[in-house]
Amino acid sequence: MHQMTITSLKTQYSEQAIEIVERKGIGHPDTICDALAEELSRNLCRFYLEHFGLVMHHNVDKALLWGGSSRPKFGGGDVVEPIEIFLAGRATCEYKGIKVPLQEMVMQSCTNWLQSNFHILDVNRNVKLHSLIRPGSVDLIELYLRQQETGIALANDTSCGVGYAPLSELERVALQIEKHLNSETVKSAHPEIGEDIKVMGVRKKDTFDITIACAFVDKYIADKNDYITKKAQLIKLAKQAAKKESDKQIIITANTADDVEKESLYLTVTGTSAESGDDGEVGRGNRVNGLITPYRPMNMEAAAGKNPVTHVGKLYNIVAQQITEELVNELNGIREAYCYLVSRIGNPINAPQVVDIKLCMQAGISTDTVKTRVEEVVDEKLSNIYKIRNELIAGAICVY
């Protein structure tokens, strides 16, 4: 049985004078790496379940994007050297005489995701994929199979997970802006907006200062005046999205490194800086709640690509988030909740060695009044942690 502590916080996060949050959009090189690693894990899980009846040991959470080289220009440029993506990790390659077509799965999985999420990128011409997946260690495979015999999933790492709720206004604004700008509706009406969109939000007391970096697609930009017009339209779209989440004063700027007179502008051929300006890695971007929040608790686990059955580096971050959301949504006296979990390798994943809950309560309400229900929620979520597997495989939970 896990040890649980419940303590009270005096101030709510939103009462701080300064807040910072970042969202790396779907076309950012780091997010691309997270997405491809997670997509490969999901496809491996489906193959394992179909052919073996169980999800086999794998962790394909190492990916590197090596940026290419391009020559963007008004009206359309070209990619000189392709983006190269290397997927590495460990996976069960054979079981009971059946071989897993890893190379083919890597190629198909990555190609399908890239084609589905980019409206301009020519995957066949502009991307080169490399599969560097090898078999896992015997010890970890045996640990993995042991849980099949007992029916109890055993942690394959000693790690921690953290979560918090609710999201602040600024956090919701950052998410809303990126998701709106990368929506199918906006892309159809404004194909000049690429998928590589990064949103940096700063709150100073009650003022939101949002900086957007957006990779514009050169073929849809006629000249520098057209660029200026379309950047202004981008800012307008972002403000409309932000206003859905907050009525605070919101200042939005975009592509602030532009030098219009010298025509040094954020133009790309493909809609992502990966074509020439930036490289990427799994784990360097958004946490499991889709945000980078330096003023909030975070850990360095790269959730994307880790197996969804026994890897606590993935599962504990997700279940910690679920615990805090349930507490805040269900119990009116809780203004804010934080959850910290620590596993121990070889122990059941539903029995962490530490559960630390921190609560910011409404004035006049003690944590003692909710203690019993908090313990019940934690026990319920941990006992059902195995359900996360199916949600991850189905794509119902996003970890980036």
C-alpha positions as CSV (number, residue, x, y, z in Angstrom):
1,M,0.0,0.0,0.0
2,H,1.3,3.4,-0.8
3,Q,2.0,6.2,1.7
4,M,-0.1,9.3,1.1
5,T,0.4,12.8,2.4
6,I,-2.0,15.7,2.0
7,T,-0.9,19.2,2.7
8,S,-2.3,22.7,2.3
9,L,-1.0,25.5,0.1
10,K,-1.6,29.1,1.2
11,T,-1.7,30.8,-2.1
12,Q,-3.1,29.9,-5.5
13,Y,-0.9,29.9,-8.6
14,S,-2.8,32.6,-10.4
15,E,-2.1,35.0,-7.5
16,Q,1.5,35.2,-8.5
17,A,2.6,38.5,-10.1
18,I,4.4,36.8,-13.0
19,E,3.5,33.6,-15.0
20,I,5.2,32.0,-18.0
21,V,3.9,29.3,-20.3
22,E,5.0,27.9,-23.6
23,R,3.3,25.7,-26.2
24,K,5.2,24.1,-29.0
25,G,2.8,23.5,-31.9
26,I,2.3,20.3,-33.9
27,G,4.8,21.3,-36.5
28,H,7.6,22.2,-34.2
29,P,10.6,19.9,-34.6
30,D,10.5,18.7,-30.9
31,T,6.7,18.1,-31.2
32,I,7.2,16.2,-34.4
33,C,9.6,13.8,-32.6
34,D,7.2,13.3,-29.7
35,A,4.4,12.6,-32.1
36,L,6.3,10.1,-34.2
37,A,7.6,8.2,-31.2
38,E,4.1,8.0,-29.7
39,E,2.5,7.0,-33.0
40,L,5.1,4.2,-33.4
41,S,4.3,3.0,-29.9
42,R,0.6,3.0,-30.6
43,N,1.1,1.0,-33.8
44,L,3.4,-1.5,-32.0
45,C,0.8,-2.0,-29.3
46,R,-1.9,-2.7,-31.9
47,F,0.4,-5.2,-33.7
48,Y,1.3,-7.0,-30.5
49,L,-2.3,-7.2,-29.4
50,E,-3.5,-8.5,-32.8
51,H,-0.7,-11.1,-33.1
52,F,0.2,-12.0,-29.5
53,G,-2.8,-11.1,-27.5
54,L,-0.8,-8.8,-25.2
55,V,1.3,-5.6,-25.4
56,M,4.9,-6.6,-25.5
57,H,7.9,-4.8,-24.0
58,H,9.0,-1.7,-25.9
59,N,10.2,1.8,-25.4
60,V,10.7,3.8,-28.6
61,D,11.1,7.1,-26.8
62,K,14.3,8.2,-28.5
63,A,14.0,10.2,-31.7
64,L,16.1,12.9,-33.3
65,L,15.1,15.2,-36.1
66,W,18.1,16.5,-38.1
67,G,17.0,19.7,-39.9
68,G,17.4,19.9,-43.7
69,S,18.3,22.8,-45.9
70,S,16.0,25.0,-48.0
71,R,15.7,28.1,-50.1
72,P,12.4,29.8,-49.4
73,K,11.3,32.7,-51.5
74,F,8.1,34.6,-52.3
75,G,5.8,32.6,-54.5
76,G,7.6,29.3,-53.6
77,G,11.1,28.1,-53.0
78,D,12.6,24.6,-52.7
79,V,14.0,22.1,-50.2
80,V,17.7,21.4,-51.0
81,E,18.5,18.8,-48.4
82,P,15.7,16.7,-46.8
83,I,14.7,16.6,-43.1
84,E,16.2,13.4,-41.6
85,I,14.4,11.7,-38.7
86,F,16.0,8.9,-36.6
87,L,13.8,6.7,-34.5
88,A,15.7,4.7,-31.8
89,G,14.7,2.6,-28.9
90,R,13.9,-0.9,-27.8
91,A,11.1,-3.2,-28.9
92,T,10.2,-6.9,-28.9
93,C,11.2,-8.0,-32.4
94,E,10.0,-11.6,-32.3
95,Y,7.7,-13.6,-30.0
96,K,6.8,-17.3,-30.4
97,G,8.2,-17.5,-33.8
98,I,6.4,-14.5,-35.2
99,K,8.7,-11.6,-36.4
100,V,7.6,-8.0,-36.0
101,P,8.1,-6.0,-39.2
102,L,9.8,-3.1,-37.4
103,Q,11.4,-1.4,-40.3
104,E,8.1,-1.3,-42.3
105,M,6.2,-0.2,-39.2
106,V,8.5,2.7,-38.6
107,M,8.3,3.9,-42.2
108,Q,4.5,3.5,-42.5
109,S,3.8,5.0,-39.0
110,C,5.9,8.1,-39.6
111,T,4.7,8.7,-43.1
112,N,1.1,8.4,-42.2
113,W,1.4,10.8,-39.3
114,L,3.3,13.4,-41.3
115,Q,0.9,13.3,-44.2
116,S,-2.1,13.6,-41.9
117,N,-0.7,16.6,-40.0
118,F,1.0,18.8,-42.6
119,H,-0.8,20.4,-45.4
120,I,2.2,21.4,-47.6
121,L,5.1,19.1,-46.5
122,D,5.9,16.6,-49.3
123,V,6.9,13.6,-47.1
124,N,8.3,11.4,-49.9
125,R,10.5,14.2,-51.2
126,N,11.4,16.3,-48.2
127,V,11.8,13.7,-45.4
128,K,14.2,10.8,-44.9
129,L,13.4,8.3,-42.2
130,H,15.8,6.0,-40.3
131,S,14.8,3.1,-38.1
132,L,17.3,2.3,-35.3
133,I,15.1,0.1,-33.1
134,R,16.8,-2.9,-31.4
135,P,15.6,-5.7,-29.1
136,G,15.2,-4.8,-25.4
137,S,17.3,-6.1,-22.5
138,V,16.5,-9.7,-21.3
139,D,16.0,-8.5,-17.7
140,L,13.4,-5.9,-18.6
141,I,11.6,-8.3,-21.0
142,E,11.4,-10.9,-18.2
143,L,10.1,-8.3,-15.8
144,Y,7.5,-7.3,-18.4
145,L,6.4,-11.0,-19.0
146,R,6.3,-11.6,-15.2
147,Q,3.4,-9.2,-14.9
148,Q,1.4,-11.2,-17.5
149,E,1.6,-14.3,-15.2
150,T,0.5,-12.4,-12.1
151,G,-1.9,-10.1,-13.8
152,I,-0.3,-7.2,-12.0
153,A,1.7,-4.7,-14.0
154,L,5.2,-4.1,-12.5
155,A,7.0,-0.8,-12.8
156,N,9.9,-1.0,-15.2
157,D,11.6,2.0,-13.8
158,T,12.0,4.0,-10.6
159,S,10.6,7.3,-11.6
160,C,8.2,10.1,-10.7
161,G,5.2,11.8,-12.1
162,V,3.5,15.1,-11.5
163,G,0.2,16.7,-12.3
164,Y,-1.8,19.8,-11.5
165,A,-5.2,21.3,-12.0
166,P,-6.9,23.5,-13.1
167,L,-5.1,25.2,-16.0
168,S,-4.6,28.9,-15.5
169,E,-6.2,31.4,-17.9
170,L,-2.8,32.0,-19.6
171,E,-2.2,28.3,-20.0
172,R,-5.6,27.9,-21.6
173,V,-5.0,30.8,-23.9
174,A,-1.7,29.4,-25.1
175,L,-3.3,26.1,-25.9
176,Q,-6.3,27.7,-27.6
177,I,-4.2,29.9,-29.8
178,E,-2.0,27.1,-31.2
179,K,-4.8,24.6,-31.6
180,H,-7.0,27.2,-33.4
181,L,-4.2,28.4,-35.8
182,N,-3.4,24.7,-36.6
183,S,-7.1,23.8,-37.1
184,E,-8.4,22.5,-40.4
185,T,-10.7,25.5,-40.6
186,V,-7.9,28.0,-40.4
187,K,-5.6,26.1,-42.7
188,S,-8.3,25.9,-45.4
189,A,-8.9,29.7,-45.2
190,H,-5.2,30.6,-44.6
191,P,-2.9,28.0,-46.2
192,E,0.0,30.5,-45.7
193,I,0.0,29.6,-42.0
194,G,2.4,26.6,-41.5
195,E,2.1,24.0,-38.7
196,D,5.3,25.1,-36.9
197,I,3.7,27.5,-34.4
198,K,5.2,28.3,-31.0
199,V,3.3,30.4,-28.5
200,M,5.1,32.0,-25.5
201,G,2.8,33.6,-22.9
202,V,3.8,35.9,-20.1
203,R,1.4,37.3,-17.5
204,K,2.4,40.4,-15.6
205,K,-0.3,40.8,-13.0
206,D,-3.5,41.0,-15.2
207,T,-1.9,41.6,-18.6
208,F,-1.1,38.8,-21.0
209,D,1.8,39.3,-23.4
210,I,1.8,36.7,-26.1
211,T,4.6,36.1,-28.6
212,I,3.9,33.8,-31.6
213,A,6.5,32.3,-33.9
214,C,4.8,31.1,-37.0
215,A,6.5,29.5,-40.1
216,F,4.7,31.0,-43.1
217,V,4.5,29.0,-46.3
218,D,6.3,30.9,-49.0
219,K,4.2,29.8,-52.0
220,Y,1.2,31.6,-50.5
221,I,3.1,34.9,-49.9
222,A,3.5,37.1,-53.0
223,D,5.8,39.8,-51.6
224,K,6.7,41.6,-48.4
225,N,3.6,43.7,-48.3
226,D,1.5,40.5,-48.6
227,Y,3.6,39.0,-45.8
228,I,2.8,42.1,-43.6
229,T,-0.9,41.7,-44.4
230,K,-1.0,38.0,-43.6
231,K,1.0,38.4,-40.4
232,A,-1.6,41.0,-39.2
233,Q,-4.3,38.5,-40.1
234,L,-2.5,35.8,-38.0
235,I,-2.5,38.1,-35.0
236,K,-6.2,38.9,-35.5
237,L,-7.0,35.1,-35.5
238,A,-4.9,34.6,-32.4
239,K,-6.7,37.4,-30.6
240,Q,-10.0,35.9,-31.5
241,A,-9.0,32.5,-30.1
242,A,-7.5,34.1,-26.9
243,K,-10.7,36.0,-26.2
244,K,-12.6,32.7,-25.9
245,E,-10.5,31.8,-22.8
246,S,-9.9,35.2,-21.2
247,D,-11.2,38.8,-21.0
248,K,-7.9,40.1,-19.7
249,Q,-5.8,42.6,-21.6
250,I,-4.0,40.6,-24.2
251,I,-1.1,41.9,-26.3
252,I,0.0,39.7,-29.2
253,T,3.0,40.0,-31.4
254,A,4.3,37.6,-34.1
255,N,7.6,36.8,-35.8
256,T,9.4,39.6,-33.9
257,A,12.8,38.8,-35.5
258,D,11.5,39.9,-38.9
259,D,13.3,42.7,-40.8
260,V,10.8,43.8,-43.4
261,E,13.1,46.2,-45.2
262,K,15.8,43.6,-45.7
263,E,13.1,41.0,-46.5
264,S,14.5,38.8,-43.7
265,L,11.2,37.1,-42.9
266,Y,10.0,33.8,-41.4
267,L,9.3,32.1,-44.6
268,T,9.5,28.3,-45.2
269,V,8.8,26.0,-48.0
270,T,7.1,23.3,-46.0
271,G,5.5,25.1,-43.0
272,T,8.1,24.0,-40.4
273,S,11.5,25.3,-39.3
274,A,12.7,21.6,-39.5
275,E,13.5,22.2,-43.2
276,S,16.5,24.4,-42.3
277,G,16.3,26.4,-39.1
278,D,15.9,23.9,-36.3
279,D,16.4,20.3,-35.1
280,G,14.3,18.3,-32.7
281,E,14.3,15.6,-30.0
282,V,11.8,13.7,-28.0
283,G,11.2,15.1,-24.5
284,R,12.3,18.7,-25.2
285,G,8.9,20.0,-25.8
286,N,5.4,19.9,-24.2
287,R,4.7,17.9,-21.1
288,V,1.7,15.5,-21.0
289,N,-0.7,18.4,-20.5
290,G,0.5,19.9,-23.8
291,L,2.4,22.8,-22.1
292,I,5.8,23.9,-20.9
293,T,5.3,25.5,-17.5
294,P,8.5,26.6,-15.7
295,Y,6.5,28.0,-12.7
296,R,4.6,24.8,-12.2
297,P,5.9,21.3,-11.2
298,M,7.3,19.4,-14.1
299,N,9.7,16.5,-14.6
300,M,12.1,15.6,-17.3
301,E,10.5,12.3,-18.4
302,A,9.9,12.0,-22.1
303,A,6.5,10.4,-22.1
304,A,6.1,9.9,-25.8
305,G,7.1,6.5,-27.1
306,K,7.2,4.8,-23.7
307,N,5.2,1.6,-23.4
308,P,1.7,2.3,-22.0
309,V,1.6,-0.8,-19.7
310,T,4.5,-0.6,-17.3
311,H,6.5,2.5,-17.9
312,V,5.8,4.8,-15.0
313,G,7.6,7.7,-16.6
314,K,4.6,7.9,-18.9
315,L,1.7,6.5,-16.7
316,Y,2.4,8.4,-13.5
317,N,2.4,11.8,-15.3
318,I,-0.9,10.9,-16.8
319,V,-2.6,9.5,-13.7
320,A,-1.3,12.4,-11.6
321,Q,-3.0,14.8,-14.0
322,Q,-6.2,12.7,-13.8
323,I,-6.1,12.7,-10.0
324,T,-5.8,16.5,-9.8
325,E,-8.5,17.1,-12.4
326,E,-10.9,14.9,-10.6
327,L,-10.3,16.5,-7.2
328,V,-10.8,20.1,-8.6
329,N,-13.9,19.2,-10.6
330,E,-15.6,17.2,-7.9
331,L,-14.8,18.9,-4.6
332,N,-15.9,22.6,-4.5
333,G,-13.6,23.4,-1.6
334,I,-10.5,22.8,-3.6
335,R,-9.2,25.7,-5.7
336,E,-6.1,24.0,-6.9
337,A,-4.5,20.6,-6.7
338,Y,-1.0,19.1,-7.2
339,C,-0.1,15.5,-7.2
340,Y,3.4,13.9,-7.0
341,L,4.0,10.2,-7.5
342,V,7.1,8.0,-7.1
343,S,7.4,4.4,-8.3
344,R,9.9,1.7,-7.5
345,I,11.1,-0.7,-10.2
346,G,9.6,-4.2,-9.9
347,N,6.8,-3.0,-7.6
348,P,3.1,-2.9,-8.8
349,I,2.5,0.3,-10.7
350,N,-0.8,0.8,-8.8
351,A,1.2,1.0,-5.5
352,P,3.6,3.9,-5.7
353,Q,6.0,4.3,-2.8
354,V,5.0,8.0,-2.4
355,V,1.8,9.9,-3.1
356,D,2.0,13.6,-2.2
357,I,-1.1,15.7,-2.6
358,K,-1.0,19.5,-2.2
359,L,-4.2,21.4,-2.1
360,C,-5.1,25.1,-2.2
361,M,-8.4,25.3,-0.4
362,Q,-11.1,28.0,-0.4
363,A,-11.0,30.4,2.5
364,G,-12.3,28.8,5.7
365,I,-12.2,25.2,4.4
366,S,-9.6,22.8,5.8
367,T,-8.0,19.9,4.0
368,D,-9.4,17.6,6.8
369,T,-12.9,18.1,5.4
370,V,-11.9,16.5,2.0
371,K,-9.2,14.1,3.2
372,T,-11.3,10.9,3.0
373,R,-12.6,11.7,-0.5
374,V,-9.1,12.7,-1.7
375,E,-7.8,9.3,-0.6
376,E,-10.7,7.6,-2.4
377,V,-10.0,9.5,-5.6
378,V,-6.3,8.6,-5.5
379,D,-7.0,4.9,-4.8
380,E,-9.7,4.8,-7.5
381,K,-7.4,6.4,-10.2
382,L,-4.4,4.2,-9.2
383,S,-6.5,1.0,-9.2
384,N,-7.7,1.8,-12.7
385,I,-4.3,2.9,-14.1
386,Y,-4.4,-0.1,-16.4
387,K,-7.2,1.6,-18.4
388,I,-4.8,4.3,-19.5
389,R,-3.3,1.8,-21.9
390,N,-6.3,1.4,-24.1
391,E,-6.9,5.2,-24.1
392,L,-3.3,5.8,-25.2
393,I,-3.5,3.1,-27.9
394,A,-6.8,4.6,-29.2
395,G,-5.3,8.1,-29.3
396,A,-7.8,9.4,-26.7
397,I,-4.9,10.7,-24.5
398,C,-2.3,12.9,-26.1
399,V,1.1,13.2,-24.3
400,Y,2.4,16.2,-26.1
